[in-house]
Amino acid sequence: MNETTTIGLDIAKQVFQVHGVAVDGTVTVKRQLRRSEVIRFFDKLPRCRVGLEACGGAHFWARELTVLGHDVRLIPASYVKPYVKRGKTDAIDAEAICEAVSRPTMRFVPIKTVDCQAGVMLLKTRYLLVKQRTQSINSLRGHLSELGIIAAKGTGKVETLIAIIRDKTDERSREKSAKVVLGRVLIKHGHLQNVRSRGEPGMLAMAGKFLPIGQYRSRNRLQYSQQGTL
């Protein structure tokens, strides 16, 4: 029986698809695996090259299979697509990955460590907080503009609007229902502001520690350009 030398693994949440070939291209394995069966299956296999698409969860599985001694390669999804013959099924995708990973000129994605992924999570969480804070500010500006109340551009000028909402003697926003709605938006904005001011320095410091400096700076530059400085 031919020994499996190359495997294409199409990962998912629950059901994985395996497509393996021998050195001469003969198909040796073509089957589905439950999530709980993946480690057990690869532990019994002879050490071989395993290709995965670089998608959600791929770095985790790459680390797990590397521990078992396999040569794991992550491929960008756009580089796998030309090898898809037709249709869109897990079996076809696994076969395409198997074909792509065997190409001598194929480019691969470096496998991230747990620390590196933690740094990316920190920056993504910060980006989410900045985005939510911007949404709350835009909401305040939009609602108050309907009442004829505006403020200059910039996050620092929002304090003027907040003071107006809190001022019980200001008749421009005296409508009870408007006060209730604006008050709730204000509570959300205040919460996001507190989380940002307390947690951001530590988040950025940890992200800088975990991520390679080039990746850290490029991600920061992208987020600042999209959301503005904090």
Order of alpha helices (4+ residues) and beta strands (2+ residues): beta-beta-beta-alpha-beta-alpha-beta-alpha-alpha-alpha-alpha-alpha-alpha
